[in-house]
Amino acid sequence: MIHLYQLPKFKDKEYSMSPFCLKLELYFKAMGIDYVNQFSLELSKSPTGKMPYIETQGKKYADSGLIIDMLESESGNYLDSHLSKEQKAQAWAFIRMCEDNIYWVGAYGRWIDSDNVPNWKSILQETVGMPKIMLNLLFPAMKRGVAKQLKGQGLLLLSKKEIYQKATKDIESIANFLNGRKYFFNGKLSLVDIVVFSMLVMSANGSCGKRLLNIVKENNLENFIENINTKYFA
């Protein structure tokens, strides 16, 4: 049995507040892998100091992408087996766009954008169940940690308008490629659907602020998100 360690679920949702944790759990669901959820804030127990990670047969493994690669290599069962080489290349480009670009704009929306920080702080308090006075003490340090990462990514060198312009182009590209389809390729779920859903649902649920929420709505991606959410988390 695999123990899946991930950050806590939103109070009113059936999935983690972390898109990478959600990605791995959704992959397990899609592949019919037996697992037990362990929701936790104890990052120090992870091999990398980040969530998610898994524990199986007495060993711990971290990084959602590497975990998926390992499990597929061991089992010989590949989620993307129905994709052509060209489709796999296209899928990989969208995955990287989501995890290397959209993710960081979402982090900016949660932790840095002054229009949404109070909302995110309230959501976070409800999600982790931490006393408000304790969160008030810890939040500034948490915010500084995220800001340091965003600066390292180069995102904080841009204006707020420029940051959201980048997200708009990325999300428009996703919408244009999907063009109303339920899935990216062949009418079947593949890893790119899982990754795109896991990133966009965080914007669609409002936790990353109204700017990203509106970008998702304006690009008519709500049906794509709701289809996967209903199938696996309703």
Residue frames as qw, qx, qy, qz and C-alpha x, y, z in Angstrom:
[[0.000, 0.887, 0.462, 0.000, 0.00, 0.00, 0.00],
 [0.401, 0.363, -0.008, 0.841, 1.24, 3.47, -0.90],
 [0.249, -0.750, -0.417, 0.449, 0.98, 6.23, 1.68],
 [0.342, 0.608, 0.251, 0.671, 0.54, 9.58, -0.07],
 [0.356, -0.566, -0.324, 0.670, 1.72, 12.52, 2.00],
 [0.223, 0.536, 0.366, 0.727, 0.32, 15.82, 0.87],
 [0.019, -0.062, 0.276, -0.959, -0.61, 19.27, 2.10],
 [0.263, 0.348, 0.741, -0.510, -4.11, 19.62, 3.64],
 [0.147, 0.527, 0.722, 0.424, -7.32, 19.75, 1.64],
 [0.169, -0.290, -0.054, -0.941, -9.28, 22.95, 1.25],
 [0.299, 0.050, 0.688, -0.660, -12.01, 23.05, 3.87],
 [0.653, 0.396, 0.302, -0.570, -14.81, 22.83, 1.29],
 [0.614, 0.537, -0.480, -0.323, -13.01, 20.75, -1.37],
 [0.973, -0.145, 0.178, -0.035, -11.92, 17.15, -1.79],
 [0.803, 0.390, -0.088, 0.441, -8.42, 17.98, -2.93],
 [0.621, -0.385, -0.135, 0.669, -5.20, 19.46, -1.57],
 [0.055, 0.948, 0.062, -0.306, -4.36, 23.14, -1.65],
 [0.259, -0.578, 0.592, 0.498, -1.17, 22.20, -3.54],
 [0.719, 0.510, -0.189, -0.434, -1.46, 21.62, -7.31],
 [0.336, 0.472, -0.815, -0.028, 1.42, 19.14, -7.22],
 [0.296, -0.050, 0.862, -0.408, -0.24, 17.11, -4.46],
 [0.675, 0.400, 0.278, -0.554, -3.50, 17.19, -6.40],
 [0.520, 0.562, -0.549, -0.334, -1.66, 16.09, -9.55],
 [0.131, 0.296, -0.941, 0.096, -0.30, 12.97, -7.88],
 [0.423, 0.146, 0.746, -0.493, -3.56, 12.01, -6.16],
 [0.670, 0.497, 0.025, -0.551, -5.50, 12.45, -9.41],
 [0.409, 0.483, -0.746, -0.207, -2.94, 10.28, -11.19],
 [0.130, -0.111, 0.944, -0.284, -3.43, 7.56, -8.56],
 [0.565, 0.342, 0.485, -0.573, -7.21, 7.76, -9.02],
 [0.609, 0.566, -0.273, -0.484, -6.97, 7.65, -12.81],
 [0.395, 0.427, -0.811, -0.068, -4.64, 4.64, -12.74],
 [0.860, -0.312, -0.272, -0.298, -6.58, 2.75, -10.07],
 [0.478, 0.308, -0.651, 0.503, -3.61, 2.71, -7.70],
 [0.633, -0.640, -0.435, 0.019, -4.42, 1.83, -4.09],
 [0.336, 0.358, -0.337, 0.803, -3.22, 4.51, -1.69],
 [0.411, -0.707, -0.522, 0.243, -3.89, 6.04, 1.70],
 [0.149, 0.804, 0.006, 0.576, -3.89, 9.81, 2.15],
 [0.590, -0.461, -0.348, 0.564, -1.78, 11.34, 4.88],
 [0.133, 0.869, 0.143, 0.454, -2.50, 15.08, 5.03],
 [0.694, -0.488, -0.165, 0.503, 0.27, 16.90, 6.85],
 [0.140, 0.980, -0.103, 0.096, 2.30, 20.08, 7.22],
 [0.680, -0.585, 0.377, 0.229, 5.43, 18.22, 8.30],
 [0.619, 0.751, -0.227, -0.048, 7.65, 19.08, 5.37],
 [0.162, -0.720, 0.671, -0.072, 10.74, 18.06, 7.32],
 [0.729, -0.105, 0.669, -0.098, 9.79, 14.39, 6.92],
 [0.769, 0.626, 0.080, -0.100, 9.89, 14.62, 3.12],
 [0.821, -0.034, 0.210, 0.530, 13.13, 13.57, 1.37],
 [0.399, 0.439, 0.209, 0.777, 13.19, 16.96, -0.37],
 [0.097, -0.299, -0.397, 0.862, 11.43, 19.09, 2.24],
 [0.373, 0.129, -0.228, -0.890, 8.47, 19.47, -0.12],
 [0.566, 0.260, 0.721, -0.303, 5.08, 17.86, -0.70],
 [0.917, -0.241, 0.067, -0.312, 3.95, 15.52, -2.07],
 [0.137, 0.474, -0.870, 0.002, 5.94, 12.44, -1.30],
 [0.887, -0.127, -0.262, -0.359, 5.06, 8.78, -0.93],
 [0.279, -0.485, 0.802, -0.210, 6.12, 5.99, 1.37],
 [0.927, 0.134, -0.127, -0.327, 5.98, 2.41, 0.15],
 [0.938, 0.056, -0.270, 0.210, 7.79, -0.74, 1.23],
 [0.677, -0.582, -0.104, 0.438, 9.61, 1.23, 3.88],
 [0.471, -0.021, 0.220, 0.854, 11.07, 3.80, 1.48],
 [0.143, 0.803, 0.293, -0.499, 10.19, 7.42, 0.78],
 [0.456, 0.246, 0.491, 0.700, 10.09, 9.01, -2.67],
 [0.048, 0.704, 0.247, -0.664, 9.53, 12.67, -3.55],
 [0.107, 0.375, -0.413, -0.823, 8.65, 14.84, -6.57],
 [0.706, 0.349, 0.392, -0.476, 5.32, 14.15, -8.27],
 [0.639, 0.621, -0.335, -0.307, 6.83, 13.74, -11.74],
 [0.179, 0.483, -0.854, 0.076, 9.61, 11.41, -10.63],
 [0.487, -0.025, 0.763, -0.424, 7.16, 9.33, -8.60],
 [0.767, 0.457, 0.146, -0.427, 4.94, 8.87, -11.65],
 [0.498, 0.623, -0.586, -0.144, 7.94, 7.93, -13.80],
 [0.100, -0.362, 0.895, -0.240, 9.07, 5.38, -11.21],
 [0.617, 0.136, 0.628, -0.454, 5.66, 3.77, -10.80],
 [0.753, 0.546, -0.050, -0.364, 5.11, 3.49, -14.54],
 [0.339, 0.601, -0.722, -0.038, 8.58, 2.06, -15.11],
 [0.248, -0.233, 0.886, -0.314, 8.03, -0.56, -12.41],
 [0.615, 0.277, 0.600, -0.429, 4.52, -1.54, -13.50],
 [0.234, 0.031, 0.751, 0.617, 4.85, -1.15, -17.27],
 [0.105, 0.726, 0.679, 0.036, 1.45, 0.56, -17.18],
 [0.253, -0.090, 0.088, 0.959, 1.65, 3.99, -18.82],
 [0.245, 0.654, 0.476, -0.535, -1.14, 6.55, -18.66],
 [0.284, 0.721, -0.205, -0.599, 0.02, 8.15, -21.92],
 [0.480, -0.093, 0.816, 0.309, 0.36, 4.92, -23.90],
 [0.482, 0.649, 0.588, 0.026, -2.37, 6.10, -26.29],
 [0.110, 0.919, -0.084, -0.368, -0.37, 9.17, -27.35],
 [0.797, 0.511, -0.002, 0.321, 1.80, 9.39, -30.45],
 [0.639, -0.136, -0.096, 0.751, 5.36, 10.73, -30.19],
 [0.104, 0.439, 0.187, 0.873, 4.16, 14.06, -31.57],
 [0.503, -0.696, -0.323, -0.399, 1.33, 14.24, -29.04],
 [0.760, -0.452, -0.262, 0.385, 3.73, 13.40, -26.21],
 [0.454, 0.102, -0.001, 0.885, 5.96, 16.29, -27.29],
 [0.179, -0.567, -0.251, -0.764, 3.00, 18.67, -27.38],
 [0.682, -0.625, -0.368, -0.097, 1.80, 17.41, -24.00],
 [0.704, -0.244, -0.228, 0.627, 5.23, 17.92, -22.45],
 [0.210, 0.330, 0.067, 0.918, 5.31, 21.55, -23.64],
 [0.439, -0.627, -0.261, -0.588, 1.96, 22.24, -21.93],
 [0.788, -0.472, -0.345, 0.193, 3.07, 20.43, -18.77],
 [0.572, -0.052, -0.149, 0.805, 6.21, 22.53, -18.54],
 [0.037, -0.489, -0.170, -0.854, 4.25, 25.71, -19.23],
 [0.614, -0.640, -0.321, -0.331, 1.91, 24.90, -16.35],
 [0.811, -0.454, -0.227, 0.292, 4.50, 23.81, -13.83],
 [0.583, -0.059, -0.013, 0.810, 7.17, 26.39, -14.70],
 [0.036, 0.287, 0.176, 0.941, 4.97, 29.40, -15.49],
 [0.479, -0.538, -0.378, -0.581, 1.34, 29.22, -14.39],
 [0.704, -0.417, -0.510, 0.267, 2.23, 27.69, -11.03],
 [0.439, -0.122, -0.242, 0.857, 4.38, 30.67, -10.11],
 [0.171, -0.348, -0.197, -0.901, 1.76, 33.21, -11.13],
 [0.648, -0.519, -0.495, -0.258, -0.65, 31.34, -8.87],
 [0.645, -0.319, -0.407, 0.563, 1.86, 31.57, -6.02],
 [0.162, 0.137, -0.014, 0.977, 2.16, 35.29, -6.70],
 [0.401, -0.463, -0.388, -0.688, -1.62, 35.62, -6.62],
 [0.709, -0.499, -0.497, 0.028, -1.85, 33.84, -3.28],
 [0.689, -0.416, -0.258, 0.535, 1.09, 35.29, -1.38],
 [0.394, -0.119, 0.077, 0.908, 2.13, 38.59, -2.95],
 [0.053, -0.464, -0.453, -0.759, -0.77, 40.28, -4.76],
 [0.038, 0.026, 0.525, -0.850, -2.16, 42.66, -2.13],
 [0.561, -0.057, -0.210, -0.799, -5.62, 42.39, -3.68],
 [0.831, -0.092, -0.474, -0.275, -5.80, 38.70, -2.72],
 [0.323, 0.291, -0.759, 0.485, -3.45, 38.16, 0.23],
 [0.408, -0.175, 0.509, -0.738, -6.19, 38.69, 2.88],
 [0.858, 0.103, -0.118, -0.488, -8.44, 36.22, 1.06],
 [0.726, 0.290, -0.616, 0.100, -5.65, 33.63, 0.79],
 [0.048, 0.330, -0.707, 0.623, -4.69, 34.11, 4.42],
 [0.649, -0.091, 0.318, -0.686, -8.29, 33.39, 5.44],
 [0.890, 0.210, -0.303, -0.267, -8.47, 30.31, 3.18],
 [0.500, 0.387, -0.706, 0.319, -5.14, 29.08, 4.53],
 [0.249, -0.294, 0.625, -0.679, -6.27, 29.46, 8.14],
 [0.821, 0.029, 0.151, -0.549, -9.42, 27.43, 7.44],
 [0.814, 0.356, -0.445, -0.111, -7.48, 24.81, 5.47],
 [0.482, 0.319, -0.710, 0.402, -4.73, 24.08, 7.97],
 [0.649, -0.614, -0.435, -0.112, -6.87, 24.65, 11.06],
 [0.526, 0.055, -0.369, 0.764, -4.19, 26.79, 12.65],
 [0.208, -0.771, -0.438, 0.413, -5.20, 29.28, 15.38],
 [0.337, 0.887, 0.178, 0.261, -5.45, 32.74, 13.87],
 [0.309, -0.917, 0.242, 0.066, -2.94, 34.25, 16.28],
 [0.709, -0.310, 0.527, 0.353, -0.35, 31.62, 15.33],
 [0.622, 0.522, 0.436, 0.387, -0.90, 32.12, 11.60],
 [0.072, 0.992, 0.040, 0.095, -0.52, 35.87, 12.07],
 [0.481, -0.741, 0.417, 0.215, 2.91, 35.20, 13.58],
 [0.672, -0.103, 0.639, 0.359, 4.03, 32.73, 10.90],
 [0.578, 0.720, 0.383, 0.024, 2.50, 34.30, 7.78],
 [0.129, 0.942, -0.244, -0.190, 5.12, 37.06, 7.23],
 [0.363, -0.513, 0.741, 0.236, 7.96, 34.51, 7.22],
 [0.632, 0.294, 0.710, 0.099, 6.01, 32.22, 4.89],
 [0.428, 0.878, 0.186, -0.103, 5.34, 35.15, 2.57],
 [0.066, -0.843, 0.475, 0.244, 9.03, 36.12, 2.54],
 [0.548, -0.202, 0.786, 0.202, 9.94, 32.55, 1.63],
 [0.595, 0.575, 0.556, 0.083, 7.60, 32.56, -1.36],
 [0.215, 0.960, -0.052, -0.170, 8.78, 36.03, -2.39],
 [0.320, -0.638, 0.634, 0.298, 12.38, 34.77, -2.38],
 [0.580, 0.133, 0.771, 0.227, 11.43, 31.92, -4.71],
 [0.446, 0.805, 0.391, -0.014, 9.49, 34.24, -7.00],
 [0.001, -0.916, 0.296, 0.270, 12.43, 36.62, -7.16],
 [0.450, -0.363, 0.756, 0.306, 14.66, 33.70, -8.08],
 [0.548, 0.438, 0.695, 0.155, 12.24, 32.85, -10.88],
 [0.219, 0.048, 0.309, 0.924, 12.45, 36.44, -12.11],
 [0.075, -0.662, -0.692, -0.277, 8.72, 36.99, -11.69],
 [0.296, -0.809, -0.345, 0.371, 9.01, 39.72, -9.05],
 [0.335, -0.256, 0.264, 0.868, 11.13, 41.76, -11.44],
 [0.003, 0.386, 0.636, 0.668, 7.94, 42.35, -13.45],
 [0.325, -0.115, 0.186, -0.920, 4.98, 44.61, -12.76],
 [0.493, 0.187, 0.733, -0.430, 1.66, 43.14, -11.62],
 [0.648, 0.571, 0.002, -0.504, 0.22, 43.84, -15.08],
 [0.389, 0.563, -0.698, -0.211, 3.10, 42.03, -16.79],
 [0.214, -0.181, 0.930, -0.237, 2.82, 39.04, -14.46],
 [0.581, 0.349, 0.606, -0.416, -0.84, 38.51, -15.27],
 [0.545, 0.636, -0.297, -0.458, -0.20, 39.13, -18.97],
 [0.117, 0.402, -0.903, -0.089, 2.10, 36.10, -18.94],
 [0.347, 0.122, 0.873, -0.320, -0.61, 33.97, -17.33],
 [0.586, 0.540, 0.192, -0.573, -3.19, 35.23, -19.81],
 [0.447, 0.566, -0.585, -0.371, -1.09, 34.11, -22.79],
 [0.016, -0.218, 0.972, -0.086, -0.46, 30.70, -21.24],
 [0.411, 0.283, 0.746, -0.441, -4.09, 30.07, -20.37],
 [0.566, 0.588, -0.070, -0.573, -5.27, 31.34, -23.76],
 [0.283, 0.457, -0.801, -0.262, -2.92, 28.83, -25.39],
 [0.193, 0.029, 0.951, -0.239, -4.46, 26.01, -23.37],
 [0.500, 0.479, 0.460, -0.556, -7.98, 27.10, -24.30],
 [0.480, 0.609, -0.353, -0.523, -7.11, 27.46, -27.99],
 [0.156, 0.311, -0.927, -0.138, -5.58, 24.00, -28.11],
 [0.267, 0.189, 0.881, -0.343, -8.46, 22.33, -26.26],
 [0.267, 0.000, -0.456, -0.849, -11.03, 24.18, -28.37],
 [0.689, -0.157, 0.041, -0.706, -13.89, 22.90, -26.23],
 [0.723, 0.083, -0.682, -0.071, -12.75, 19.27, -26.06],
 [0.792, -0.588, -0.056, -0.156, -13.02, 17.26, -22.83],
 [0.783, -0.430, 0.272, 0.358, -9.40, 16.12, -23.05],
 [0.046, -0.729, 0.436, 0.526, -6.26, 17.17, -24.89],
 [0.217, 0.398, -0.787, -0.418, -5.85, 14.04, -27.01],
 [0.314, 0.025, -0.920, -0.233, -7.87, 11.14, -28.40],
 [0.632, -0.438, -0.261, -0.583, -10.87, 11.66, -26.12],
 [0.831, -0.288, -0.434, 0.196, -8.92, 10.10, -23.25],
 [0.426, -0.894, 0.135, 0.005, -7.37, 11.39, -20.05],
 [0.784, 0.303, -0.255, 0.478, -3.59, 11.79, -20.20],
 [0.568, -0.364, -0.320, 0.665, -1.00, 13.30, -17.88],
 [0.148, 0.191, 0.120, 0.963, -1.27, 16.71, -19.51],
 [0.418, -0.590, -0.444, -0.528, -4.98, 16.83, -18.60],
 [0.686, -0.526, -0.428, 0.264, -4.10, 16.00, -15.01],
 [0.482, -0.160, -0.120, 0.853, -1.43, 18.70, -14.79],
 [0.034, -0.342, -0.269, -0.900, -3.48, 21.39, -16.52],
 [0.533, -0.620, -0.485, -0.309, -6.50, 20.61, -14.34],
 [0.671, -0.446, -0.386, 0.449, -4.42, 20.63, -11.17],
 [0.324, -0.049, -0.026, 0.944, -3.04, 24.07, -11.97],
 [0.151, -0.342, -0.351, -0.858, -6.19, 25.69, -13.33],
 [0.510, -0.593, -0.609, -0.133, -8.57, 24.46, -10.63],
 [0.475, -0.387, -0.359, 0.704, -6.54, 26.46, -8.11],
 [0.018, -0.003, 0.150, 0.988, -7.37, 29.58, -10.12],
 [0.368, -0.366, -0.616, -0.593, -10.96, 28.53, -10.75],
 [0.519, -0.546, -0.640, 0.151, -11.67, 28.05, -7.04],
 [0.112, -0.931, -0.097, -0.333, -10.61, 31.62, -6.29],
 [0.757, -0.565, -0.039, 0.326, -7.69, 30.81, -4.01],
 [0.603, -0.006, 0.200, 0.772, -5.22, 32.57, -6.34],
 [0.010, -0.443, -0.095, 0.891, -7.33, 35.70, -6.65],
 [0.526, 0.650, 0.385, -0.390, -9.91, 37.26, -8.93],
 [0.234, 0.699, -0.458, -0.496, -7.46, 38.07, -11.72],
 [0.008, -0.240, 0.945, 0.223, -6.62, 34.43, -12.43],
 [0.379, 0.369, 0.790, -0.310, -10.21, 33.36, -11.79],
 [0.451, 0.717, 0.125, -0.517, -11.41, 35.78, -14.45],
 [0.162, 0.555, -0.689, -0.436, -8.74, 34.69, -16.94],
 [0.187, 0.025, 0.982, 0.026, -9.96, 31.09, -16.62],
 [0.394, 0.569, 0.603, -0.398, -13.59, 32.17, -17.03],
 [0.322, 0.731, -0.169, -0.578, -12.87, 34.41, -20.01],
 [0.184, 0.439, -0.803, -0.359, -11.24, 31.48, -21.79],
 [0.834, -0.002, -0.136, -0.535, -14.20, 29.15, -21.20],
 [0.397, 0.323, -0.846, 0.148, -12.18, 26.51, -19.36],
 [0.501, -0.263, 0.507, -0.650, -14.73, 25.92, -16.63],
 [0.921, 0.101, -0.062, -0.370, -16.26, 22.90, -18.40],
 [0.664, 0.404, -0.596, 0.203, -12.84, 21.25, -18.78],
 [0.005, -0.374, 0.684, -0.627, -12.17, 21.77, -15.07],
 [0.659, -0.133, 0.332, -0.661, -15.62, 20.70, -13.92],
 [0.870, 0.207, -0.367, -0.257, -15.58, 17.54, -16.04],
 [0.570, 0.275, -0.693, 0.345, -12.47, 16.20, -14.32],
 [0.171, -0.292, 0.562, -0.755, -13.44, 17.50, -10.90],
 [0.771, -0.071, 0.094, -0.625, -16.85, 15.81, -11.05],
 [0.855, 0.206, -0.462, -0.116, -15.45, 12.52, -12.32],
 [0.656, 0.174, -0.605, 0.417, -12.74, 12.14, -9.69],
 [0.197, 0.072, -0.549, 0.809, -13.56, 14.37, -6.72],
 [0.478, -0.350, -0.178, -0.785, -17.34, 14.77, -6.52]]
